[in-house]
């Protein structure tokens, strides 16, 4: 919880329970997302310009930021 607050995360952030972000270049994200879906992650957000992918096990959804 302390780290979440230090990086500007919200109090009820999924990152405290069921989510994490993976830093990686845009060109590797598509293959990584395919593997994440196979592994059972259900919330997947790609952020190619910012260089990370968000993964969680919450509601099934995908997005691009």
PDB file with SEQRES, HELIX, SHEET and CRYST1 records, atoms N, CA, C and O in Angstrom:
SEQRES   1 A   65  UNK UNK UNK UNK UNK UNK UNK UNK UNK UNK UNK UNK UNK          
SEQRES   2 A   65  UNK UNK UNK UNK UNK UNK UNK UNK UNK UNK UNK UNK UNK          
SEQRES   3 A   65  UNK UNK UNK UNK UNK UNK UNK UNK UNK UNK UNK UNK UNK          
SEQRES   4 A   65  UNK UNK UNK UNK UNK UNK UNK UNK UNK UNK UNK UNK UNK          
SEQRES   5 A   65  UNK UNK UNK UNK UNK UNK UNK UNK UNK UNK UNK UNK UNK          
HELIX    1 AA1 UNK A    2  UNK A    6  1                                   5    
HELIX    2 AA2 UNK A   14  UNK A   16  5                                   3    
HELIX    3 AA3 UNK A   26  UNK A   39  1                                  14    
SHEET    1 AA1 4 UNK A  19  UNK A  23  0                                        
SHEET    2 AA1 4 UNK A  52  UNK A  56 -1                                        
SHEET    3 AA1 4 UNK A  43  UNK A  47 -1                                        
SHEET    4 AA1 4 UNK A  61  UNK A  64  1                                        
CRYST1    1.000    1.000    1.000  90.00  90.00  90.00 P 1           1          
ATOM      1  N   UNK A   1       0.826  -1.190   0.000  1.00  0.00           N  
ATOM      2  CA  UNK A   1       0.000   0.000   0.000  1.00  0.00           C  
ATOM      3  C   UNK A   1       0.871   1.254   0.000  1.00  0.00           C  
ATOM      4  O   UNK A   1       0.540   2.250  -0.644  1.00  0.00           O  
ATOM      5  N   UNK A   2       1.984   1.196   0.727  1.00  0.00           N  
ATOM      6  CA  UNK A   2       2.858   2.368   0.795  1.00  0.00           C  
ATOM      7  C   UNK A   2       3.421   2.703  -0.594  1.00  0.00           C  
ATOM      8  O   UNK A   2       3.411   3.862  -1.008  1.00  0.00           O  
ATOM      9  N   UNK A   3       3.910   1.687  -1.306  1.00  0.00           N  
ATOM     10  CA  UNK A   3       4.450   1.926  -2.652  1.00  0.00           C  
ATOM     11  C   UNK A   3       3.369   2.476  -3.576  1.00  0.00           C  
ATOM     12  O   UNK A   3       3.623   3.394  -4.356  1.00  0.00           O  
ATOM     13  N   UNK A   4       2.170   1.919  -3.489  1.00  0.00           N  
ATOM     14  CA  UNK A   4       1.067   2.393  -4.324  1.00  0.00           C  
ATOM     15  C   UNK A   4       0.834   3.880  -4.093  1.00  0.00           C  
ATOM     16  O   UNK A   4       0.644   4.632  -5.049  1.00  0.00           O  
ATOM     17  N   UNK A   5       0.847   4.310  -2.839  1.00  0.00           N  
ATOM     18  CA  UNK A   5       0.663   5.725  -2.528  1.00  0.00           C  
ATOM     19  C   UNK A   5       1.834   6.559  -3.044  1.00  0.00           C  
ATOM     20  O   UNK A   5       1.635   7.663  -3.549  1.00  0.00           O  
ATOM     21  N   UNK A   6       3.051   6.035  -2.919  1.00  0.00           N  
ATOM     22  CA  UNK A   6       4.242   6.763  -3.366  1.00  0.00           C  
ATOM     23  C   UNK A   6       4.246   7.011  -4.867  1.00  0.00           C  
ATOM     24  O   UNK A   6       4.771   8.027  -5.323  1.00  0.00           O  
ATOM     25  N   UNK A   7       3.670   6.101  -5.638  1.00  0.00           N  
ATOM     26  CA  UNK A   7       3.650   6.267  -7.095  1.00  0.00           C  
ATOM     27  C   UNK A   7       2.355   6.899  -7.594  1.00  0.00           C  
ATOM     28  O   UNK A   7       2.109   6.934  -8.800  1.00  0.00           O  
ATOM     29  N   UNK A   8       1.535   7.393  -6.691  1.00  0.00           N  
ATOM     30  CA  UNK A   8       0.323   8.102  -7.074  1.00  0.00           C  
ATOM     31  C   UNK A   8      -0.884   7.220  -7.322  1.00  0.00           C  
ATOM     32  O   UNK A   8      -1.860   7.668  -7.925  1.00  0.00           O  
ATOM     33  N   UNK A   9      -0.838   5.961  -6.865  1.00  0.00           N  
ATOM     34  CA  UNK A   9      -1.974   5.051  -7.023  1.00  0.00           C  
ATOM     35  C   UNK A   9      -3.137   5.437  -6.124  1.00  0.00           C  
ATOM     36  O   UNK A   9      -2.949   6.096  -5.101  1.00  0.00           O  
ATOM     37  N   UNK A  10      -4.323   5.031  -6.502  1.00  0.00           N  
ATOM     38  CA  UNK A  10      -5.505   5.342  -5.709  1.00  0.00           C  
ATOM     39  C   UNK A  10      -5.662   4.353  -4.561  1.00  0.00           C  
ATOM     40  O   UNK A  10      -5.106   3.255  -4.590  1.00  0.00           O  
ATOM     41  N   UNK A  11      -6.412   4.749  -3.568  1.00  0.00           N  
ATOM     42  CA  UNK A  11      -6.591   3.929  -2.370  1.00  0.00           C  
ATOM     43  C   UNK A  11      -7.197   2.565  -2.677  1.00  0.00           C  
ATOM     44  O   UNK A  11      -6.772   1.571  -2.088  1.00  0.00           O  
ATOM     45  N   UNK A  12      -8.166   2.481  -3.572  1.00  0.00           N  
ATOM     46  CA  UNK A  12      -8.808   1.212  -3.905  1.00  0.00           C  
ATOM     47  C   UNK A  12      -8.237   0.544  -5.149  1.00  0.00           C  
ATOM     48  O   UNK A  12      -8.920  -0.255  -5.790  1.00  0.00           O  
ATOM     49  N   UNK A  13      -7.014   0.857  -5.492  1.00  0.00           N  
ATOM     50  CA  UNK A  13      -6.393   0.360  -6.721  1.00  0.00           C  
ATOM     51  C   UNK A  13      -6.394  -1.158  -6.813  1.00  0.00           C  
ATOM     52  O   UNK A  13      -6.148  -1.852  -5.826  1.00  0.00           O  
ATOM     53  N   UNK A  14      -6.672  -1.665  -8.008  1.00  0.00           N  
ATOM     54  CA  UNK A  14      -6.567  -3.107  -8.247  1.00  0.00           C  
ATOM     55  C   UNK A  14      -5.140  -3.586  -8.034  1.00  0.00           C  
ATOM     56  O   UNK A  14      -4.920  -4.764  -7.751  1.00  0.00           O  
ATOM     57  N   UNK A  15      -4.165  -2.688  -8.165  1.00  0.00           N  
ATOM     58  CA  UNK A  15      -2.762  -3.057  -7.984  1.00  0.00           C  
ATOM     59  C   UNK A  15      -2.468  -3.506  -6.553  1.00  0.00           C  
ATOM     60  O   UNK A  15      -1.407  -4.074  -6.293  1.00  0.00           O  
ATOM     61  N   UNK A  16      -3.376  -3.264  -5.640  1.00  0.00           N  
ATOM     62  CA  UNK A  16      -3.197  -3.733  -4.263  1.00  0.00           C  
ATOM     63  C   UNK A  16      -3.686  -5.164  -4.088  1.00  0.00           C  
ATOM     64  O   UNK A  16      -3.411  -5.794  -3.067  1.00  0.00           O  
ATOM     65  N   UNK A  17      -4.412  -5.684  -5.082  1.00  0.00           N  
ATOM     66  CA  UNK A  17      -5.011  -7.011  -4.928  1.00  0.00           C  
ATOM     67  C   UNK A  17      -4.797  -7.921  -6.135  1.00  0.00           C  
ATOM     68  O   UNK A  17      -4.254  -9.016  -5.993  1.00  0.00           O  
ATOM     69  N   UNK A  18      -5.216  -7.482  -7.315  1.00  0.00           N  
ATOM     70  CA  UNK A  18      -5.311  -8.426  -8.440  1.00  0.00           C  
ATOM     71  C   UNK A  18      -4.662  -7.938  -9.726  1.00  0.00           C  
ATOM     72  O   UNK A  18      -4.937  -8.490 -10.791  1.00  0.00           O  
ATOM     73  N   UNK A  19      -3.808  -6.918  -9.661  1.00  0.00           N  
ATOM     74  CA  UNK A  19      -3.279  -6.337 -10.895  1.00  0.00           C  
ATOM     75  C   UNK A  19      -1.807  -5.964 -10.765  1.00  0.00           C  
ATOM     76  O   UNK A  19      -1.282  -5.765  -9.670  1.00  0.00           O  
ATOM     77  N   UNK A  20      -1.167  -5.876 -11.921  1.00  0.00           N  
ATOM     78  CA  UNK A  20       0.200  -5.358 -11.975  1.00  0.00           C  
ATOM     79  C   UNK A  20       0.482  -4.830 -13.375  1.00  0.00           C  
ATOM     80  O   UNK A  20      -0.227  -5.152 -14.329  1.00  0.00           O  
ATOM     81  N   UNK A  21       1.518  -4.021 -13.483  1.00  0.00           N  
ATOM     82  CA  UNK A  21       1.948  -3.471 -14.759  1.00  0.00           C  
ATOM     83  C   UNK A  21       3.322  -4.030 -15.104  1.00  0.00           C  
ATOM     84  O   UNK A  21       4.178  -4.178 -14.232  1.00  0.00           O  
ATOM     85  N   UNK A  22       3.524  -4.339 -16.378  1.00  0.00           N  
ATOM     86  CA  UNK A  22       4.800  -4.867 -16.873  1.00  0.00           C  
ATOM     87  C   UNK A  22       5.398  -3.859 -17.841  1.00  0.00           C  
ATOM     88  O   UNK A  22       4.766  -3.486 -18.829  1.00  0.00           O  
ATOM     89  N   UNK A  23       6.602  -3.426 -17.558  1.00  0.00           N  
ATOM     90  CA  UNK A  23       7.291  -2.487 -18.434  1.00  0.00           C  
ATOM     91  C   UNK A  23       7.905  -3.255 -19.598  1.00  0.00           C  
ATOM     92  O   UNK A  23       8.633  -4.228 -19.402  1.00  0.00           O  
ATOM     93  N   UNK A  24       7.597  -2.799 -20.821  1.00  0.00           N  
ATOM     94  CA  UNK A  24       8.183  -3.427 -22.010  1.00  0.00           C  
ATOM     95  C   UNK A  24       7.959  -2.543 -23.225  1.00  0.00           C  
ATOM     96  O   UNK A  24       7.008  -1.762 -23.263  1.00  0.00           O  
ATOM     97  N   UNK A  25       8.835  -2.665 -24.223  1.00  0.00           N  
ATOM     98  CA  UNK A  25       8.674  -1.855 -25.428  1.00  0.00           C  
ATOM     99  C   UNK A  25       7.443  -2.280 -26.230  1.00  0.00           C  
ATOM    100  O   UNK A  25       6.987  -3.419 -26.137  1.00  0.00           O  
ATOM    101  N   UNK A  26       6.930  -1.361 -27.002  1.00  0.00           N  
ATOM    102  CA  UNK A  26       5.711  -1.594 -27.784  1.00  0.00           C  
ATOM    103  C   UNK A  26       5.815  -2.812 -28.687  1.00  0.00           C  
ATOM    104  O   UNK A  26       4.839  -3.546 -28.844  1.00  0.00           O  
ATOM    105  N   UNK A  27       6.973  -3.040 -29.281  1.00  0.00           N  
ATOM    106  CA  UNK A  27       7.107  -4.139 -30.243  1.00  0.00           C  
ATOM    107  C   UNK A  27       7.011  -5.520 -29.602  1.00  0.00           C  
ATOM    108  O   UNK A  27       6.871  -6.509 -30.322  1.00  0.00           O  
ATOM    109  N   UNK A  28       7.080  -5.624 -28.295  1.00  0.00           N  
ATOM    110  CA  UNK A  28       6.971  -6.927 -27.623  1.00  0.00           C  
ATOM    111  C   UNK A  28       5.588  -7.147 -27.006  1.00  0.00           C  
ATOM    112  O   UNK A  28       5.289  -8.248 -26.543  1.00  0.00           O  
ATOM    113  N   UNK A  29       4.756  -6.128 -26.994  1.00  0.00           N  
ATOM    114  CA  UNK A  29       3.490  -6.205 -26.277  1.00  0.00           C  
ATOM    115  C   UNK A  29       2.491  -7.185 -26.881  1.00  0.00           C  
ATOM    116  O   UNK A  29       1.800  -7.871 -26.127  1.00  0.00           O  
ATOM    117  N   UNK A  30       2.384  -7.282 -28.181  1.00  0.00           N  
ATOM    118  CA  UNK A  30       1.378  -8.155 -28.806  1.00  0.00           C  
ATOM    119  C   UNK A  30       1.585  -9.609 -28.402  1.00  0.00           C  
ATOM    120  O   UNK A  30       0.630 -10.278 -28.007  1.00  0.00           O  
ATOM    121  N   UNK A  31       2.815 -10.112 -28.495  1.00  0.00           N  
ATOM    122  CA  UNK A  31       3.088 -11.496 -28.101  1.00  0.00           C  
ATOM    123  C   UNK A  31       2.858 -11.701 -26.608  1.00  0.00           C  
ATOM    124  O   UNK A  31       2.334 -12.734 -26.193  1.00  0.00           O  
ATOM    125  N   UNK A  32       3.250 -10.714 -25.801  1.00  0.00           N  
ATOM    126  CA  UNK A  32       3.066 -10.807 -24.360  1.00  0.00           C  
ATOM    127  C   UNK A  32       1.582 -10.885 -24.003  1.00  0.00           C  
ATOM    128  O   UNK A  32       1.189 -11.677 -23.147  1.00  0.00           O  
ATOM    129  N   UNK A  33       0.759 -10.065 -24.660  1.00  0.00           N  
ATOM    130  CA  UNK A  33      -0.684 -10.071 -24.406  1.00  0.00           C  
ATOM    131  C   UNK A  33      -1.282 -11.425 -24.772  1.00  0.00           C  
ATOM    132  O   UNK A  33      -2.137 -11.932 -24.047  1.00  0.00           O  
ATOM    133  N   UNK A  34      -0.856 -12.012 -25.868  1.00  0.00           N  
ATOM    134  CA  UNK A  34      -1.335 -13.347 -26.250  1.00  0.00           C  
ATOM    135  C   UNK A  34      -1.020 -14.362 -25.158  1.00  0.00           C  
ATOM    136  O   UNK A  34      -1.876 -15.169 -24.795  1.00  0.00           O  
ATOM    137  N   UNK A  35       0.199 -14.326 -24.635  1.00  0.00           N  
ATOM    138  CA  UNK A  35       0.579 -15.248 -23.556  1.00  0.00           C  
ATOM    139  C   UNK A  35      -0.218 -14.977 -22.285  1.00  0.00           C  
ATOM    140  O   UNK A  35      -0.612 -15.912 -21.588  1.00  0.00           O  
ATOM    141  N   UNK A  36      -0.456 -13.704 -21.980  1.00  0.00           N  
ATOM    142  CA  UNK A  36      -1.216 -13.349 -20.781  1.00  0.00           C  
ATOM    143  C   UNK A  36      -2.651 -13.863 -20.868  1.00  0.00           C  
ATOM    144  O   UNK A  36      -3.198 -14.348 -19.877  1.00  0.00           O  
ATOM    145  N   UNK A  37      -3.260 -13.758 -22.041  1.00  0.00           N  
ATOM    146  CA  UNK A  37      -4.618 -14.267 -22.227  1.00  0.00           C  
ATOM    147  C   UNK A  37      -4.648 -15.780 -22.060  1.00  0.00           C  
ATOM    148  O   UNK A  37      -5.565 -16.319 -21.439  1.00  0.00           O  
ATOM    149  N   UNK A  38      -3.658 -16.463 -22.606  1.00  0.00           N  
ATOM    150  CA  UNK A  38      -3.558 -17.914 -22.465  1.00  0.00           C  
ATOM    151  C   UNK A  38      -3.388 -18.305 -21.000  1.00  0.00           C  
ATOM    152  O   UNK A  38      -3.901 -19.336 -20.564  1.00  0.00           O  
ATOM    153  N   UNK A  39      -2.671 -17.486 -20.249  1.00  0.00           N  
ATOM    154  CA  UNK A  39      -2.428 -17.756 -18.831  1.00  0.00           C  
ATOM    155  C   UNK A  39      -3.642 -17.455 -17.960  1.00  0.00           C  
ATOM    156  O   UNK A  39      -3.653 -17.813 -16.782  1.00  0.00           O  
ATOM    157  N   UNK A  40      -4.674 -16.799 -18.517  1.00  0.00           N  
ATOM    158  CA  UNK A  40      -5.900 -16.566 -17.772  1.00  0.00           C  
ATOM    159  C   UNK A  40      -6.136 -15.152 -17.285  1.00  0.00           C  
ATOM    160  O   UNK A  40      -7.097 -14.909 -16.556  1.00  0.00           O  
ATOM    161  N   UNK A  41      -5.279 -14.203 -17.670  1.00  0.00           N  
ATOM    162  CA  UNK A  41      -5.540 -12.817 -17.288  1.00  0.00           C  
ATOM    163  C   UNK A  41      -6.735 -12.315 -18.078  1.00  0.00           C  
ATOM    164  O   UNK A  41      -6.866 -12.613 -19.265  1.00  0.00           O  
ATOM    165  N   UNK A  42      -7.604 -11.556 -17.430  1.00  0.00           N  
ATOM    166  CA  UNK A  42      -8.866 -11.139 -18.039  1.00  0.00           C  
ATOM    167  C   UNK A  42      -8.961  -9.641 -18.280  1.00  0.00           C  
ATOM    168  O   UNK A  42      -9.758  -9.203 -19.111  1.00  0.00           O  
ATOM    169  N   UNK A  43      -8.184  -8.863 -17.588  1.00  0.00           N  
ATOM    170  CA  UNK A  43      -8.114  -7.421 -17.813  1.00  0.00           C  
ATOM    171  C   UNK A  43      -6.752  -7.093 -18.386  1.00  0.00           C  
ATOM    172  O   UNK A  43      -5.736  -7.258 -17.711  1.00  0.00           O  
ATOM    173  N   UNK A  44      -6.724  -6.630 -19.626  1.00  0.00           N  
ATOM    174  CA  UNK A  44      -5.445  -6.409 -20.297  1.00  0.00           C  
ATOM    175  C   UNK A  44      -5.472  -5.057 -20.998  1.00  0.00           C  
ATOM    176  O   UNK A  44      -6.285  -4.821 -21.892  1.00  0.00           O  
ATOM    177  N   UNK A  45      -4.578  -4.183 -20.580  1.00  0.00           N  
ATOM    178  CA  UNK A  45      -4.459  -2.872 -21.201  1.00  0.00           C  
ATOM    179  C   UNK A  45      -3.073  -2.674 -21.774  1.00  0.00           C  
ATOM    180  O   UNK A  45      -2.073  -2.859 -21.079  1.00  0.00           O  
ATOM    181  N   UNK A  46      -3.012  -2.298 -23.045  1.00  0.00           N  
ATOM    182  CA  UNK A  46      -1.722  -2.039 -23.701  1.00  0.00           C  
ATOM    183  C   UNK A  46      -1.480  -0.538 -23.765  1.00  0.00           C  
ATOM    184  O   UNK A  46      -2.366   0.234 -24.129  1.00  0.00           O  
ATOM    185  N   UNK A  47      -0.277  -0.143 -23.408  1.00  0.00           N  
ATOM    186  CA  UNK A  47       0.133   1.255 -23.447  1.00  0.00           C  
ATOM    187  C   UNK A  47       1.450   1.347 -24.227  1.00  0.00           C  
ATOM    188  O   UNK A  47       2.508   1.530 -23.626  1.00  0.00           O  
ATOM    189  N   UNK A  48       1.395   1.223 -25.544  1.00  0.00           N  
ATOM    190  CA  UNK A  48       2.626   1.174 -26.337  1.00  0.00           C  
ATOM    191  C   UNK A  48       3.481   2.440 -26.237  1.00  0.00           C  
ATOM    192  O   UNK A  48       4.706   2.345 -26.178  1.00  0.00           O  
ATOM    193  N   UNK A  49       2.877   3.587 -26.219  1.00  0.00           N  
ATOM    194  CA  UNK A  49       3.657   4.832 -26.158  1.00  0.00           C  
ATOM    195  C   UNK A  49       4.285   5.045 -24.790  1.00  0.00           C  
ATOM    196  O   UNK A  49       5.342   5.666 -24.675  1.00  0.00           O  
ATOM    197  N   UNK A  50       3.637   4.531 -23.758  1.00  0.00           N  
ATOM    198  CA  UNK A  50       4.164   4.691 -22.393  1.00  0.00           C  
ATOM    199  C   UNK A  50       5.031   3.507 -21.978  1.00  0.00           C  
ATOM    200  O   UNK A  50       5.682   3.551 -20.934  1.00  0.00           O  
ATOM    201  N   UNK A  51       5.044   2.448 -22.788  1.00  0.00           N  
ATOM    202  CA  UNK A  51       5.963   1.345 -22.565  1.00  0.00           C  
ATOM    203  C   UNK A  51       5.588   0.368 -21.468  1.00  0.00           C  
ATOM    204  O   UNK A  51       6.459  -0.126 -20.752  1.00  0.00           O  
ATOM    205  N   UNK A  52       4.286   0.079 -21.325  1.00  0.00           N  
ATOM    206  CA  UNK A  52       3.901  -0.947 -20.359  1.00  0.00           C  
ATOM    207  C   UNK A  52       2.592  -1.614 -20.736  1.00  0.00           C  
ATOM    208  O   UNK A  52       1.837  -1.117 -21.572  1.00  0.00           O  
ATOM    209  N   UNK A  53       2.336  -2.764 -20.095  1.00  0.00           N  
ATOM    210  CA  UNK A  53       1.087  -3.512 -20.233  1.00  0.00           C  
ATOM    211  C   UNK A  53       0.518  -3.708 -18.836  1.00  0.00           C  
ATOM    212  O   UNK A  53       1.243  -4.077 -17.912  1.00  0.00           O  
ATOM    213  N   UNK A  54      -0.774  -3.462 -18.681  1.00  0.00           N  
ATOM    214  CA  UNK A  54      -1.483  -3.700 -17.420  1.00  0.00           C  
ATOM    215  C   UNK A  54      -2.174  -5.058 -17.515  1.00  0.00           C  
ATOM    216  O   UNK A  54      -2.815  -5.365 -18.520  1.00  0.00           O  
ATOM    217  N   UNK A  55      -2.042  -5.866 -16.467  1.00  0.00           N  
ATOM    218  CA  UNK A  55      -2.731  -7.162 -16.391  1.00  0.00           C  
ATOM    219  C   UNK A  55      -3.481  -7.260 -15.080  1.00  0.00           C  
ATOM    220  O   UNK A  55      -2.994  -6.825 -14.037  1.00  0.00           O  
ATOM    221  N   UNK A  56      -4.692  -7.846 -15.141  1.00  0.00           N  
ATOM    222  CA  UNK A  56      -5.408  -8.142 -13.911  1.00  0.00           C  
ATOM    223  C   UNK A  56      -6.323  -9.345 -14.112  1.00  0.00           C  
ATOM    224  O   UNK A  56      -6.461  -9.861 -15.221  1.00  0.00           O  
ATOM    225  N   UNK A  57      -6.932  -9.773 -13.036  1.00  0.00           N  
ATOM    226  CA  UNK A  57      -7.842 -10.922 -13.079  1.00  0.00           C  
ATOM    227  C   UNK A  57      -9.261 -10.499 -12.732  1.00  0.00           C  
ATOM    228  O   UNK A  57     -10.042 -11.298 -12.215  1.00  0.00           O  
ATOM    229  N   UNK A  58      -9.595  -9.253 -13.015  1.00  0.00           N  
ATOM    230  CA  UNK A  58     -10.938  -8.743 -12.771  1.00  0.00           C  
ATOM    231  C   UNK A  58     -11.862  -9.039 -13.944  1.00  0.00           C  
ATOM    232  O   UNK A  58     -11.774 -10.095 -14.570  1.00  0.00           O  
ATOM    233  N   UNK A  59     -12.745  -8.093 -14.230  1.00  0.00           N  
ATOM    234  CA  UNK A  59     -13.702  -8.249 -15.325  1.00  0.00           C  
ATOM    235  C   UNK A  59     -12.989  -8.439 -16.657  1.00  0.00           C  
ATOM    236  O   UNK A  59     -11.918  -7.875 -16.879  1.00  0.00           O  
ATOM    237  N   UNK A  60     -13.586  -9.234 -17.544  1.00  0.00           N  
ATOM    238  CA  UNK A  60     -12.987  -9.486 -18.860  1.00  0.00           C  
ATOM    239  C   UNK A  60     -13.125  -8.231 -19.719  1.00  0.00           C  
ATOM    240  O   UNK A  60     -14.230  -7.798 -20.047  1.00  0.00           O  
ATOM    241  N   UNK A  61     -11.972  -7.661 -20.075  1.00  0.00           N  
ATOM    242  CA  UNK A  61     -11.951  -6.480 -20.924  1.00  0.00           C  
ATOM    243  C   UNK A  61     -10.538  -6.248 -21.428  1.00  0.00           C  
ATOM    244  O   UNK A  61      -9.567  -6.690 -20.815  1.00  0.00           O  
ATOM    245  N   UNK A  62     -10.434  -5.558 -22.541  1.00  0.00           N  
ATOM    246  CA  UNK A  62      -9.141  -5.137 -23.080  1.00  0.00           C  
ATOM    247  C   UNK A  62      -9.261  -3.678 -23.480  1.00  0.00           C  
ATOM    248  O   UNK A  62     -10.352  -3.197 -23.788  1.00  0.00           O  
ATOM    249  N   UNK A  63      -8.140  -2.977 -23.475  1.00  0.00           N  
ATOM    250  CA  UNK A  63      -8.122  -1.584 -23.880  1.00  0.00           C  
ATOM    251  C   UNK A  63      -6.715  -1.206 -24.308  1.00  0.00           C  
ATOM    252  O   UNK A  63      -5.751  -1.939 -24.090  1.00  0.00           O  
ATOM    253  N   UNK A  64      -6.638  -0.061 -24.910  1.00  0.00           N  
ATOM    254  CA  UNK A  64      -5.354   0.467 -25.369  1.00  0.00           C  
ATOM    255  C   UNK A  64      -5.270   1.911 -24.922  1.00  0.00           C  
ATOM    256  O   UNK A  64      -6.172   2.706 -25.187  1.00  0.00           O  
ATOM    257  N   UNK A  65      -4.202   2.245 -24.253  1.00  0.00           N  
ATOM    258  CA  UNK A  65      -4.041   3.600 -23.728  1.00  0.00           C  
ATOM    259  C   UNK A  65      -2.996   4.390 -24.457  1.00  0.00           C  
ATOM    260  O   UNK A  65      -2.754   5.550 -24.122  1.00  0.00           O  
TER     261      UNK A  65                                                      
END                                                                             
